Amino acid sequence: LDLNGYMITTTKTITNNGELKIINSSNNSSTVGTNGSITLFTNNGTLEIENTNVNGYNSLVNSTSGTLKVKDAVINSSNQAINNSGTLSVDGTNITGTNYAFYNNSTVANTISNSTLTSSSNAIYKNNSSETTILNTTIKGSVTNSKSTGILNITGGETGNTITGPMSNTGKANIIGMKISYSSNYYDHEQAINNSGVMK
C-alpha cells in the first residue's frame, strides 16, 4: 500500500492478520492517524511501515504472533507508541509516546537502531525475559529493565548518544558508549540509576 503523499484517518482500529506493507514513495509526507482514544494498529501477522507518519493513542500494538518492521518513520502517541509482544525491528525512526515510547513484553529478541525514543514518562519499559538491543539511539525518558532474567543492551554510535532520564535495572543491562544526563527532580525520580541486577 503506497500512500504516495496522502493520509488515512480513521476512528477504528486497523487489524492485520496477514501481510501488510505501508510505504510512502512521495517526497511529501504521508500519515496514518486517528483522533480517537483507540489502538490504531493491531498486528497479528507481518506489518511493515516505511517512510510514513503514524499518529494514535496506542499507535502500534504487535501481538505474540506478530512481526513488526518499521523503517524511516515517525511514530507519535498520546499513550503508547509501540507495545510489543512479538518480533520487532525498528530502524531510523522517531518514536514518541506520552506514557510509553517502547513497551516490550516479547519472549524473543528485538532490536531498535538509529532512532530516537522520547517520553515524558517511560522511553523504554522492558517487562520480559528476552534480549532487547538498542543501537545508536538517543533516549529521552526513563529506562526500565524490570525482569531479573531480562537482558537489555544499549550501545551508542560513533558520535555518542544520550540517555536523558533515570535508569532502573533488575536484570542484566549492558550500557556501552552512552552519555547519561539526568536531573534528580526530573521525571519524579530521586535516583539517576537504581540497580538491583547486573549492570555494566
C-alpha positions as CSV (number, residue, x, y, z in Angstrom):
1,L,0.0,0.0,0.0
2,D,1.8,3.1,-1.3
3,L,0.2,6.2,0.3
4,N,2.1,8.5,-2.1
5,G,1.8,11.6,0.0
6,Y,-1.8,11.0,1.1
7,M,-3.3,10.4,4.5
8,I,-5.5,7.8,6.1
9,T,-7.6,9.0,9.0
10,T,-9.8,6.5,10.9
11,T,-11.8,6.2,14.1
12,K,-11.5,2.4,14.0
13,T,-8.6,0.0,14.7
14,I,-6.7,-1.3,11.7
15,T,-6.1,-5.1,12.3
16,N,-3.6,-7.0,10.3
17,N,-3.8,-10.8,10.3
18,G,-1.9,-11.3,7.1
19,E,0.9,-9.4,5.4
20,L,0.6,-5.6,5.1
21,K,3.3,-3.2,3.9
22,I,2.7,0.6,4.1
23,I,5.1,2.9,2.3
24,N,5.3,6.4,1.0
25,S,7.1,6.9,-2.3
26,S,6.4,10.6,-2.4
27,N,8.6,13.5,-1.3
28,N,5.5,14.7,0.6
29,S,4.8,13.2,4.0
30,S,2.1,10.6,4.4
31,T,0.2,9.9,7.7
32,V,-2.0,7.2,9.1
33,G,-3.8,8.6,12.1
34,T,-6.8,8.8,14.4
35,N,-8.3,11.4,16.7
36,G,-9.9,8.8,18.9
37,S,-8.6,7.1,22.1
38,I,-8.1,3.8,20.3
39,T,-5.4,1.4,19.2
40,L,-4.5,2.4,15.7
41,F,-2.7,-0.7,14.5
42,T,-3.1,-4.2,16.0
43,N,-0.7,-6.6,14.2
44,N,-1.1,-10.4,14.3
45,G,0.7,-11.1,11.1
46,T,3.6,-9.3,9.3
47,L,3.4,-5.5,9.3
48,E,6.0,-3.2,7.6
49,I,5.8,0.6,7.8
50,E,8.3,2.7,5.9
51,N,8.7,6.4,5.5
52,T,5.3,7.1,7.0
53,N,3.9,9.0,10.0
54,V,1.8,7.1,12.4
55,N,-0.3,9.1,14.9
56,G,-2.6,7.5,17.5
57,Y,-3.5,6.9,21.1
58,N,-1.9,3.5,21.1
59,S,-0.2,3.7,17.8
60,L,1.3,0.2,17.2
61,V,0.4,-3.0,19.1
62,N,2.3,-6.0,18.0
63,S,0.9,-9.3,19.3
64,T,2.8,-12.5,20.2
65,S,2.2,-13.9,16.7
66,G,3.2,-10.6,15.0
67,T,6.3,-9.5,13.2
68,L,6.6,-5.7,13.0
69,K,9.2,-3.9,10.9
70,V,9.5,-0.1,11.0
71,K,11.9,2.0,8.9
72,D,12.4,5.7,8.5
73,A,9.1,6.5,10.1
74,V,7.7,8.9,12.7
75,I,5.5,7.3,15.4
76,N,3.6,9.6,17.8
77,S,1.2,8.6,20.5
78,S,-0.7,10.2,23.4
79,N,-0.3,7.0,25.3
80,Q,1.8,4.1,24.0
81,A,3.7,4.5,20.7
82,I,4.9,0.8,20.4
83,N,3.6,-2.0,22.6
84,N,5.4,-5.2,21.5
85,S,4.8,-8.8,22.4
86,G,6.2,-10.3,19.2
87,T,9.1,-9.9,16.8
88,L,10.2,-6.4,16.2
89,S,12.9,-4.4,14.3
90,V,13.0,-0.6,14.1
91,D,15.5,1.5,12.2
92,G,15.8,5.2,11.6
93,T,12.6,6.1,13.3
94,N,11.5,8.9,15.8
95,I,9.2,7.3,18.4
96,T,7.3,9.5,20.9
97,G,4.8,8.2,23.4
98,T,3.5,10.3,26.3
99,N,3.4,7.3,28.7
100,Y,5.4,4.7,26.8
101,A,7.6,5.2,23.8
102,F,8.5,1.5,23.7
103,Y,6.8,-1.1,26.0
104,N,8.3,-4.5,25.4
105,N,6.7,-7.7,26.6
106,S,8.1,-10.1,24.0
107,T,9.7,-13.5,24.6
108,V,12.0,-13.1,21.6
109,A,15.0,-10.9,20.8
110,N,14.2,-7.4,19.4
111,T,16.3,-4.5,18.0
112,I,15.9,-0.7,17.7
113,S,18.6,1.1,15.8
114,N,19.5,4.6,14.6
115,S,16.4,6.0,16.2
116,T,15.1,8.4,18.9
117,L,12.8,7.3,21.8
118,T,11.0,10.1,23.6
119,S,8.6,10.0,26.5
120,S,7.6,12.3,29.4
121,S,7.5,9.0,31.4
122,N,8.8,5.7,30.0
123,A,11.1,5.8,27.0
124,I,11.8,2.1,27.4
125,Y,9.9,-0.2,29.7
126,K,11.1,-3.8,29.3
127,N,8.8,-6.3,31.0
128,N,10.2,-9.5,29.6
129,S,13.0,-12.1,29.9
130,S,14.3,-12.0,26.4
131,E,17.1,-9.8,24.9
132,T,16.5,-6.3,23.8
133,T,19.1,-4.4,21.8
134,I,19.2,-0.6,21.3
135,L,21.8,0.7,18.9
136,N,22.9,4.2,18.1
137,T,19.7,5.6,19.5
138,T,19.0,8.7,21.6
139,I,16.8,8.0,24.6
140,K,14.7,10.8,26.3
141,G,12.8,9.5,29.2
142,S,13.2,6.7,31.8
143,V,14.7,3.3,31.1
144,T,13.4,0.2,33.0
145,N,14.5,-3.4,32.8
146,S,12.0,-4.9,35.2
147,K,12.6,-8.7,35.0
148,S,15.5,-10.5,36.8
149,T,16.2,-12.6,33.7
150,G,15.8,-9.7,31.2
151,I,18.8,-8.6,29.1
152,L,19.0,-5.0,27.9
153,N,21.8,-3.9,25.6
154,I,22.2,-0.2,24.8
155,T,25.2,0.8,22.6
156,G,25.9,4.3,21.4
157,G,27.1,5.3,17.9
158,E,30.4,6.9,16.9
159,T,29.3,10.4,17.7
160,G,27.7,9.3,21.1
161,N,24.1,9.1,22.1
162,T,22.5,10.3,25.3
163,I,20.1,8.8,27.9
164,T,18.2,11.7,29.5
165,G,16.3,10.2,32.3
166,P,16.6,7.7,35.2
167,M,17.5,4.1,34.8
168,S,16.1,1.1,36.8
169,N,17.6,-2.3,36.3
170,T,16.5,-5.6,37.9
171,G,18.0,-7.9,35.2
172,K,21.2,-7.6,33.2
173,A,22.0,-4.3,31.5
174,N,25.0,-3.6,29.2
175,I,25.4,0.1,28.6
176,I,28.2,1.0,26.1
177,G,29.2,4.4,24.7
178,M,26.2,6.3,26.1
179,K,26.2,9.6,27.8
180,I,23.8,9.8,30.8
181,S,22.3,13.1,31.7
182,Y,19.8,13.3,34.5
183,S,18.4,15.8,37.0
184,S,17.3,14.3,40.3
185,N,13.9,16.1,40.2
186,Y,13.2,15.2,36.6
187,Y,10.5,12.6,35.8
188,D,9.7,12.5,39.6
189,H,12.6,10.1,40.3
190,E,15.1,10.7,43.1
191,Q,17.8,8.3,41.8
192,A,19.6,8.6,38.4
193,I,20.4,4.8,38.5
194,N,18.6,2.2,40.6
195,N,20.3,-1.2,40.1
196,S,19.4,-4.4,41.8
197,G,20.6,-6.7,39.0
198,V,23.9,-6.7,37.0
199,M,24.9,-3.5,35.1
200,K,28.0,-3.0,33.1
